[in-house]
Amino acid sequence: MDLKTNVQGLLDLIGKGKMLDAFEKYYADDVVMVENNEPPRIGKAKNREFEKEFLSGIETLHSSEIKNVAYNADTNVAMIHSFMDVTFKGAGRVQMEEVAVQTWKNELIVHEKFFYKG
């Protein structure tokens, strides 16, 4: 499959609320994930726990939207601009907008960095 097809498959699963299924299918075992300028989280197991914790903190997902997607097949990089309106348990309602920059290898995400205000 090509980069665009893989990214669309990832976004389709996320759009159906199957975020952990998308993570299992499209992320490499040695994936490196970075939130803004925080230290990287290395490995699928560590990132899986981070994702589970994030998702378990959501009380209500009011809306979410993929605003833009860009691809560079020459470098296997995809950029996804997304928005989410969510209420977190004990923390209130937040509107989040971010850009995820993904590097793909062998049809899996090997590196992902999130850029957002906050």
N, C-alpha and C positions, 0 to 999 in steps of 0.2 A: 504494500500500500504506500501511497505517497503521504507527505507531511500533512497536506490539507485534509485528506481523508481521515487520518489519525486524530488530528485536532478536532474535527467535526464529530468523530465518534466519542471522544472525551466529553465535548460540550453537550452532546445528546444525552449521555448518561447523567451528567450533572443537572441538566434541565429537567430530567425525570425524577430528580431528588435522590439519585443513586450515586452520591459522592464517593462513598467508600468502594463501591463496585468500580467506579472510574479510576480510583487510586490503585486498586489491585490490578486492573487490566493494563493501565498505561504508564505506570511508574516503574523504573528499574530498581533492582534490589539495592544498588549502591547510590541511589538518587541523593543529590545534595539540594536542600531547600533553604532559602534565606528570606527572612522578613526584613525589608528595608536594610538597615545597616547592622542588624543583630548578627551574632555568630551563627554560622551555618549549622543546620541539623543534617547529619550524615547518616544515610542508610534508611531503607524502607521501614524497618521496624520502628525506629525512633520517630520517623515522620508519620507513620500510621497512628501512633499513640497521640501525637500532636493533633492530627486531624480528628480523631475520635473525641478528644477533650474539647476541641473547638465546637464540634457538632453537638455534643452533649450539653454545652452551655447555651444553646439556642432555645429560647422559649417559644418565639413565634417568628417565622419568616414571612414578612409582609409582602415583599416582592424582590425579584432579582432579574437582572437583565445583562446580556452580553451586548455591549455597546459597539465594539469594534474588534476585528481580528485581522492581524497582518501575518504574512508568512514570508520567509526567505528560504526557498528550497536549496539554494546553494550552500547555506550555512546550517541548515536544519534548525532554524530558530523560528519560533512563533511568539507573537505578542497578543495578549488577550486583555482588553479593557472591559472591566465589569463593574456593576453596581449592585448593592444589596441593601435592603431596608430590613433590619432585624431587631428583635427585642431579645436581649440576653437575660438569662435568669439572674435576678438580683442586681442587674447593672443598667437596666432601662433600654430604651429604643435608640438605635444608632443607624445612621446612613453611612455606608462604606463604599468608597470608590477606589479601585486599584487597577494596576497594570501588572500582569504576570508575564515575565519573559522566560520562555521555556527553550531549552536546548534538547533536541531529540537525537537518539542514536539507536539504530536497530528497532525502530518503531516504538521506542519507549522514551519517556522523559528522564534524562540523566541529571539535569540541573534546572532549577526553577527559582527565580527571584521575584519577590513581590514588592512593588513600589506603591506607597500610599501615604497620605497625610496622617500623622499621629505617631 
